[in-house]
Amino acid sequence: MRTRRAVGPECQDCKKRFFVPEIVCPSCWSSNWEWVRSPGVGEVYSYTVVERAASAGFEVPYVLAAVDLDDGWTMMTNVVGCDPHGVRIGMRVAVRFEQRPGTGTVPAFAPLDPTR
């Protein structure tokens, strides 16, 4: 059964969270890490609005962003649920899960305050 929850790797030795999963912790090189749950709330660190489709099946414009999560890790994702041209660095966002044709369910982030 698939659950819709945000998780990320956390080193059990130095407690550093990191993304993407690696064989060893990029901070202390320990292989002792586990998947831990994340509240999935953070802010946009950097982004770009993609105006030209990379290939067939992509709807443009869309936002590709690096989101810094409050619990210490960063992930590349899409910002959805708002005008792509309204996204800003520092915008507070929360994870939501979207069904995408050909890829299944993926995490994306939507503004906590959709009026911004």
C-alpha positions in Angstrom: 0.0 0.0 0.0 1.3 3.4 -0.9 1.0 6.2 1.6 1.1 9.9 0.8 3.7 11.2 3.2 6.9 13.1 2.9 10.0 11.2 4.0 13.7 11.8 3.7 16.9 10.2 4.8 18.4 11.0 8.2 21.8 9.9 9.4 21.4 8.1 12.7 24.9 9.0 13.8 25.2 12.7 13.1 21.4 13.4 12.7 21.9 15.3 9.4 19.0 15.1 7.0 19.9 15.0 3.3 18.2 14.6 0.0 18.7 12.7 -2.4 19.3 9.3 -0.7 23.0 8.3 -0.8 24.8 5.1 0.2 26.5 7.1 3.0 25.7 10.3 4.8 27.3 13.2 2.9 28.2 14.9 6.2 29.9 12.1 8.3 30.1 9.2 5.8 28.1 6.9 8.0 26.0 4.2 6.2 23.7 4.2 9.2 20.7 6.2 7.9 17.0 5.7 8.0 13.9 7.1 6.3 12.2 9.6 8.6 8.9 11.4 8.2 8.9 15.1 7.4 6.0 17.6 8.0 6.7 18.7 4.4 6.6 22.4 5.1 9.3 24.9 4.0 10.1 27.8 1.7 11.2 28.3 -1.9 15.0 28.7 -2.0 15.3 29.1 -5.7 13.1 28.5 -8.7 12.6 29.0 -12.5 9.5 29.2 -14.6 9.8 26.8 -17.5 8.1 28.2 -20.5 9.2 25.7 -23.1 8.3 22.0 -22.8 11.2 19.7 -22.6 9.3 17.1 -24.5 5.7 16.1 -25.3 3.5 15.6 -22.3 4.8 18.6 -20.3 2.3 21.4 -19.8 3.9 24.8 -19.6 4.5 27.1 -17.9 5.5 25.2 -14.8 7.7 26.0 -11.8 10.9 23.9 -11.0 12.1 24.9 -7.5 14.5 24.0 -4.8 12.5 24.0 -1.5 14.3 24.2 1.9 12.2 22.1 4.3 11.9 23.4 7.9 13.3 20.1 9.2 16.6 20.4 7.5 16.7 19.1 4.0 16.3 20.5 0.5 14.5 18.9 -2.5 13.9 19.7 -6.2 10.2 19.8 -6.9 7.4 21.7 -8.6 5.4 24.5 -7.1 1.8 24.1 -8.0 -1.6 25.6 -7.1 -0.7 29.2 -7.9 0.2 31.4 -10.9 3.7 30.2 -11.9 4.8 33.9 -12.3 3.7 34.6 -8.8 6.2 32.3 -7.1 8.8 34.1 -5.1 12.0 33.2 -3.1 11.0 32.8 0.5 7.4 31.8 -0.3 6.1 29.4 2.3 4.9 26.1 0.8 3.6 22.7 1.9 3.8 19.3 0.2 0.9 17.8 -1.6 0.8 14.8 -3.8 -0.3 14.8 -7.4 -1.1 12.0 -9.9 1.0 12.5 -13.0 0.4 10.4 -16.2 3.3 8.0 -16.8 5.0 8.6 -13.5 2.4 7.9 -10.8 2.0 10.0 -7.6 4.7 12.6 -7.0 5.3 15.2 -4.3 4.8 18.8 -5.3 4.5 21.9 -3.2 1.7 24.5 -3.0 1.7 27.9 -1.3 0.6 28.0 2.3 -1.1 31.3 1.5 -2.5 30.9 -2.1 -3.3 34.6 -2.3 0.4 35.5 -2.5 
